[in-house]
């Protein structure tokens, strides 16, 4: 006796439908949740900074310079802000490495800076704050 199993093979439309159901049934990727959680944490941490800094679209400087778009910006280059001599003497562009070092201890980046912020001791906090600032373009 010969058994014909071809009737159990899905048609292209059925195969696509099964694939879609399978993909929809999978849990969301963990990689998606981690950055979102980190950005949210950084946004909460930024509340400490918001007394002196802003990231709004108006790009207004407060006691400190405006930080929207800080990643990729040359240090001490925001027009209209009076930076300390210590920051004016620097020649780098704000990248992740410089911002992480700054957030750890500003005086290690620019000795003599006027910024009174002592830094964030937690590496996780620094990375979360950086993740949030990276979204502010």
N, C-alpha and C positions, 0 to 999 in steps of 0.2 A: 504494500500500500504506500502510495506516494502522498506526502502532505505538502500543500502549497502554502508557504508562509508569506508570500508577497502581499497578501491582503492585510498583513499586520504592519507593513512598512508604511510610514506616513507619507502623504502627498506633500509637495513643497509647501503648500499653504498651511497644512497641519503641522509640519515640522517647524515652520516659522512661529506658529501660535504656541507650540510647546516650548520653544526656545524663549519666547517672550514671557511665558508664565514662569519658567525656571528663573530667568533673570530678575523678574519682579519679586520672586519669593526669597531672593537672597537678602541677608541683612545689609544695611548700608555699610560701605567701606569704612573701616576704622580710621584710615588716613584722612577721610573727610572730617570726621568729628574732632580729631586732635587739633588741627589748625584753627577751626572755628572756636573751640574752647579756649585755645591759647590767645586768639585775638580778643575774645570777650574778656578774658582775664586781664590782658593788656589794657583794654579800654577802661576797666575798673581801676587799674593802677594809675592810668593817666589822670584820674581825678586828683591825685596828689600834685600833678604837674600843672593842672589847669588854673591854679591860682596865679601862675606866672606866665603860662604859655597857652596858645590857642591853636586849634587845627581847623577852624571853620573856614568857609569859603570866602569870607570877607578879608582874610589874611591880615588881621589886625595884630600888631605887636602889643604885648602887655609889658610887664616888667622884663620879661624875656622875649626873645624873638618868636615869631610865628613858626610853627613846626610842620604845617602841611607841606608835603613834598621835601622834607628835610633829607631823605635818602637820595643821594646823587647831587646834592647841593654843595657847592664849595663852602668851606667853613667861613664864618663871619662875612657872609655875602648878601644877607637880606637887606635890600635897599631901605634906608630910613631908620635902621636900628643902630644904636651906638654900642658897639661891642667893646669889650675890654681890650687893652693893649696885648694881653696874653693870647687872646683868641685871634686878634688881627695879625699876630706874628706867625700863626699857623698857616700851612700851605696845602693841607689835604682836602679831600672831598669826603663828605659824610657817607660812609659805607657801613655795612653791618659791623665790621670789626671795630671801627672807631666809635660807633654809637654804643656798642656793648661795653667798651672800655670806659666811655664817658659816663654811662649809666652806673657803672661800678664805682667810679671815683673821678669826677670831673677834673680835679687838680692833677691827676696822673696824665691827662691828655694835654692840658694847658695850665701849667703851674702859674699861679697868680690870677686865675680867672676870678671874676666878680661873682660867679654863681655860688650861692650859699648851700646848694644841695649837696649833701654828703655822699650820696650814692645809695644804690640798692645792693645789700649784701647777698641776696639770693640770685643765683644764676638763672633759675627758672623765672623769677620775676623780671629780670633784665630781658630775657628772651621773649617773654610774653609782651612786654612793653614795646620791644622792637617789632614784634609781629603786628601789633596794633599800628604803630607808626608807619610800617610798610604799606598798610592799607590806606593811608592818608596821602593820596597823590593829587 
